[in-house]
């Protein structure tokens, strides 16, 4: 055998050995991956079986899911091309100015710690009326103070032409939107659209640009009051009936168990949505995802932390223990799985951060306070430790609270040569 032949033989042998080794490694990897997949599937099966036994969630076929999904209406078309002009635009300017003025009047006589949400009822809207008294506009003094405007605006409200001039002189009270007096505004883009009503034009402010998770999307939904009212009810029902998912929301999204739990929750959400007449398939999906995001935040940042600090508070106030000793006692109880790892890290390294949080959450809560009241106060304080993101449901509630205050009265101004009159109609 020549040297060349020998070298070729050796090269082929090395390649064969290398290929065999690679095949063995791939085979071993595939076996491991298969074993992991089987284990994940078994864990998912056990989780679903346990949920079925406990009667949590709904177990439905794909055909059943489709039967509910097909009941959901499609999103309606919004005409963004037809704009308001002339008299219609003047009518709108007057209405919106009176809405702004009405809210500022409410702010003036409302305690600073009271929010319109405090009086928010199920119907979210309250009818209001204005007493219209005629008086010559020439008698109106040229002052721009709230007291003056409140005193005189009623006297000219019946005369649409005079009212338009009067409000125009005061910039239709838009300065209340710009100077921060109002935490909402009528969006200029919305005001130009003829198909919208005043409720749809109202937009809560997105302070800092991040108060609402998807503010720019929310304001462009252009949903009616009736649809948004149903959406709030839908989300509230989801939050109540999907509580069983709290134990799963922090799982890895790629896990088989989470995918099956997520599908089970989605099936239930779709079934719930089908019980409403105005929830579209898009709103149903949006509500489900945002309720889960809201739930995940609560579980991640709030759940069990109030209980931990309450247990620590009891030991400090009643047993006179130090914070570290009290925290160690609570850790050894092993009652709060979501907070065990954090307590362990604090005990092994530095307790100062948790102690500072604890002091913030228990400030002013003495030993004379009952345990029940102390736990309530600590729970309230824990929820203030980290600002919670706001979703479409919260956006709507803010919007409705403003609508409740201003009444959303629709003013119909009829302009004629003989003078204009303001006809007042209440929002439906």
GIGIUR-V828248 format. One line per field, one symbol per residue. phi: phi as a letter, one per 40 degrees, with the letter a starting at -180 (. if undefined). A space follows every 10 residues. Layout:
phi=???
This chain:
phi=.ccccccccc cccccccccc cccccccccc cccccccccc cccccccccc ccccgbgbbb ccccdccccc ccccdccbcb bcbcafdccc dcdcdccccc ccccdcdcbb dccbbdccbc bccgbbcbbb ccbcaccccc ccbbbccccc cbcccbccbc cccccccdcb gfgccccccg cbcaaccdcc cccccccccc ccbccbcgga cbdbdccdcc cfccdccccc ccccccccdc cbdccdcbcc ccdccccccc cccccccccc cccccbcbcc cccccccccc cccccccccc bbdgcccdcc ccddcccbbf ccccccccdc cccfcbdcbc ccccccccba cccccccdcc cbdgcccccc dccccccccc cccccbcccb bddcdccccc ccdcccgfcc cbcccacchb bbcbbccc
